[in-house]
Amino acid sequence: MKLSRRTSWFLTAFGVWSIIIWTTFVKNLWKDSGGQAFTNGDHSQPTAFFWIHLLLAVTSFTLGIAVGTIGLRGLRATRRTTPATD
């Protein structure tokens, strides 16, 4: 299957965006001291909220890497097939 250059750029950008957003989310989840992510505000007892959101973040991060990789491979393929103009 061939991807257009535009689609490849979109997939690459989406992958990068997903990685940045979910990495930031996990950092903020870890810093939570309000009692949602950890019982009593310390890191000794993670709550169900923490585990569910960590699972969502890891899944989205993994999918972002996969989608970004597909986009990068599409960009490399379009570069190889584009005739060079001098």
VMD Tcl script that draws the C-alpha trace (Angstrom):
set ca {
  {0.00 0.00 0.00}
  {1.27 3.46 -0.84}
  {0.62 6.45 1.35}
  {0.47 9.94 -0.03}
  {3.00 12.46 1.20}
  {0.23 14.40 2.94}
  {-1.06 11.30 4.75}
  {2.47 10.32 5.76}
  {3.10 13.76 7.27}
  {-0.22 13.60 9.11}
  {0.57 10.18 10.60}
  {4.05 11.31 11.62}
  {2.72 14.48 13.23}
  {-0.02 12.52 15.01}
  {2.57 10.08 16.39}
  {4.78 12.88 17.69}
  {1.77 14.70 19.17}
  {0.59 11.54 20.92}
  {4.02 10.87 22.42}
  {4.35 14.43 23.73}
  {0.81 14.63 25.14}
  {0.81 11.26 26.90}
  {4.33 11.68 28.29}
  {3.21 14.99 29.81}
  {0.06 13.35 31.14}
  {2.03 10.60 32.92}
  {4.36 13.20 34.47}
  {1.36 15.13 35.77}
  {-0.31 11.94 36.99}
  {2.82 11.06 38.95}
  {2.96 14.55 40.52}
  {-0.67 14.35 41.70}
  {-0.89 15.02 45.41}
  {-4.63 15.69 45.55}
  {-5.54 12.13 46.44}
  {-6.93 10.94 43.11}
  {-3.87 9.04 41.91}
  {-2.41 8.08 45.29}
  {-3.99 7.39 48.66}
  {-3.03 10.05 51.24}
  {-1.10 11.98 48.59}
  {2.06 9.89 48.89}
  {3.30 7.38 46.34}
  {2.96 4.32 48.56}
  {-0.56 3.29 47.49}
  {-1.64 3.94 43.88}
  {-5.41 4.07 43.38}
  {-7.51 2.47 40.65}
  {-7.62 5.92 39.02}
  {-3.83 5.84 38.71}
  {-3.68 2.33 37.22}
  {-6.47 2.93 34.70}
  {-4.99 6.21 33.50}
  {-1.50 4.76 33.38}
  {-2.82 1.92 31.20}
  {-4.54 4.44 28.92}
  {-1.35 6.46 28.64}
  {0.88 3.47 27.90}
  {-1.56 2.18 25.27}
  {-1.85 5.58 23.60}
  {1.92 6.08 23.76}
  {2.47 2.69 22.09}
  {-0.11 3.43 19.39}
  {1.48 6.85 18.84}
  {4.85 5.19 18.23}
  {3.25 2.72 15.81}
  {1.35 5.39 13.86}
  {4.40 7.67 13.77}
  {6.54 4.82 12.48}
  {4.06 4.12 9.69}
  {4.14 7.81 8.79}
  {7.94 7.91 8.74}
  {8.10 4.80 6.59}
  {5.60 6.40 4.20}
  {7.73 9.55 4.00}
  {10.87 7.53 3.29}
  {9.03 5.58 0.58}
  {7.79 8.77 -1.13}
  {11.29 10.21 -1.02}
  {12.69 7.14 -2.82}
  {10.04 7.20 -5.54}
  {10.10 10.95 -6.18}
  {12.26 11.73 -9.23}
  {15.16 14.07 -8.55}
  {15.06 17.38 -10.43}
  {18.31 19.17 -11.13}
}
mol new
graphics top color blue
foreach p $ca { graphics top sphere $p radius 0.5 }
foreach p [lrange $ca 0 end-1] q [lrange $ca 1 end] { graphics top cylinder $p $q radius 0.2 }
display resetview
